[in-house]
Amino acid sequence: MSRWRFQPPMWAVLATVPALALLLALGTWQLRRGEQKAELLTQYAAVALQTARPLDPSQAGGAQPLRVRATGHYEAQRQLLLDNQSSHQRPGFQVWTPLRLDSGALVVVNRGWIPLTGRAHPPSPPAPEGTVQVEGYWRALGRAGLRNAEGGCQRAVAFPQIVNYPDAADLACLYGEPLADGELLLAPEAPGGFVREWHFDNGFPPERHYGYAAQWFALAATLLFLFIKLNLKRDHD
């Protein structure tokens, strides 16, 4: 007659229990991230269905974009070209054109992507003239700033300028006046723009988080199976 005996050595317990807890925690974290991302994508999808509200330039753009409209005139002679932007694996720029609102405030409008044709003589794409009403999505600027080695900046003397994710302070320095803290992504259906395939979230989709969670849970199950299998012994009488 035989019976099973489970008596793992202490070192195996001390090694397995923390590792198992870590794997389960990582799987749970990825699962929650996937759920959060799915909720965010639902919110982003709802943005396109919003009724455009008047842009309040005193309100900084946030991570959650808002559908807005604004009236003013473009200052096409002072455009910026956001560097290192691609569309379908083609390099290019995003065109930032300042819009002078009727209130006098200055707002950057992202009019979309253009292909890279050279850096020595950057292009200055034309913009609609006269008073225009623009509609799009108001959101926060990127975090990276445009700073020189001394940590300051200089007012631009020639445009267009090629920039790399300037923040509100950089823009104020380049233009010599304060700007609204955010960027207005011109709506895809609005006139006066270029290639516009806005992605409000550049992180992993929910499915990838769920896939990672499944991997962590599978590793945890494998570890538990091996721990039991290697330490479960049969005694023979």
N, C-alpha and C positions, 0 to 999 in steps of 0.2 A: 504494500500500500504506500502511496506517495502523497505528499501535500506540498503546497506552494508556500514559499517564504520570501517576504519582501523586506530586505534589510540592507539598504544602501549605506555605503560608508559616509562618514560625516563630510568629508571633502566634496563628495558628489552632491550632497544636499546643499552645501554652502555655495557651490558653483552653479547649480541648476536653478535654485529658487530665484536668486536675483536676475539671472538671465531670462528666465521665464516671465518674471514680472516686467522686465524691460521690453521684451517683445510684445507682450500684451498691451503695455502702455503705448508703444509706438503704433500698433495697429489701431487702437482706440483713437489716438490723436489724428491719424490719417482719415479715419472714418468720420470724425467730427469735422475735419477740414473739408472733406467732400460734401458734407451736408451744408456747411456754411457757404461753400462755393456755389452749390446748387441754388441756395436762397439768393445769393448775390446776382447770379445770372438771371433769375426770375425778376429781380428788381431792375436790372439793366434792360431786360426786354420790355419792361413796362415804361421805361423812359421814352421810347419812341412813340408811345401812345398818349403821352402827356399833352395837355394843352400848353402851348408856349406862354410863359409869363414874361413880363417886362424884366429886362436884366437890371439888377441892382449892382452897380460897380463897386459899391462899398462892401458887398458881401463876398468874401473870398470863396473861390471854387473849392469844392470838397471832393472826396473820393467817390461819392455818389453824384453822378452828373445830373444836371437839371436842364429841362427843355426851356429855352429862353428865346426872346426876340429883342432886337435893339435897332435903333435908327441913328444914322450918322453918315459920315463920309470917310472913305478910305484915304489914307495917306500913303499911297503906293510908292512914293519916293523914299520911304523909310522902312523898307521891308527887311525881314530877317529870313534866313534859310536854315532850318533846323537840320543839322548834319546827321549822317549815318542812319538814314531812314530807307527802308526797302519796301518794295511792292512786288510780290510774286518773284522774289529772289533777285530783283533788279535794284541796284543802288540808286539813291536819289536824295531829295530834300523834301521837307514839308514847308510850305510857304506860310510864313506868319506876316500878316499885314495889319498894321495898326488902324483901328477904327476910332475916329473922333466922334463921340456921341454928341447928341444935341445939347446935353448938359455940360459939355466941355471935357468930360472924363475921357481917358484914352484906354482902349481895350485891344488886346491882341486877338485877331481872328486867324485861326488855322484854316487856310483855304484848301488844304489837301496836298497830295504828293505830286512831285514832278521828277522826271528822270535826271540822273547826273549827266551833265554835258561837259563838265570841266570845272576846275576850282580857280584857275587863274583869272577867269572872267566870269564870275557867277551870274546867272540870269536874273533878270528883274521882271517877273511875269506881270502883265497888265492887270489892272483891277478896274471894276466898274467905276465910272465917274459920277460925280454929283451925289445927291442924297440917296441913300440906299437903306432898305430895311432888311436886316439879316436875321436868320433864324438858325438855331443850332443847339449845341449842348455845352453848358458851362461847367467846367471842371477844374480841378487843381492843376497847377503847373508841375512839371517834373521836379524832383528834389535836387538833382545835381546842379551846381552853379558854374558860371563862367567866371573864373578868377585867374589873375596872373600870379606869378610866383610870390609877389609881395602881399597877396591877399586883398588887393584893391582892384579897381577897374578904371577904364578910361571911357569917356564919352565918345561914341562913334562919330567919325568925321566923314565917312563915306558909306553909302548903302548901295546894294544890299550887303548885309553882314552875314557870314556863316557862323552859326552859334551851335553850342552843344548843351541843350537843356538849361537855359538860363532861368533863374528864379526871379521873383518880383524885384529884389534889390538890384540884380544884374540889369534887368530891363529898365529900371529907373535910371541907372547909371548910363546905359547906352543911349537912352533917349533924352536924358537931361531933365526928366520930369517923372513924377510918380505915375504908375499904371495900375489898373485894377489887378488884383492878385488872383489870376486864373487865366485860362484860355478858352475862347469860344470856338468849338469845333463846328465849322459850317456844315449844316445839314446836307446829306447827300443829294437831296432833291432841289436845294437852293441854287440859284444861278451865281456865276462869278467864281466858281471853284474849279478844282482839278480832281485827281483821283482821291476819293474819300471812302475808305473802308475802315471805319472807326471800330476799334476794339477797346472797350472800356476796361477790360481785365486781361492782363497779359500773363497771368499765372497758369497753373495747371488746371485743366478742366476737371469737373467732379469725378469723371470716370477714372482718371489717372490716380486720384487720391484713393478711390475705392480699390483700384488694382494694387496699390502699395499696401493698403490695409490688409487685403487678402494674403499678400506675400508674408507680412509680419505674422498674421495669425497662423498661416501654414507652417512657418518656421517654429512658432510656439508649439503647435501640435506635434511637429516632428521631434522637437526636443523632449517634450513630455513622453512621447511614445518610446524614444530611445532610453530615457531615464528609467522608465518602468521595465522595459524589456531587458536591459542590461543588469538590473538589480533584482529581478524576480527569479528566484531559484527554486528548483524542485528537489525536495528531500525524499530519499527513498528509504523505507524501513528495511 
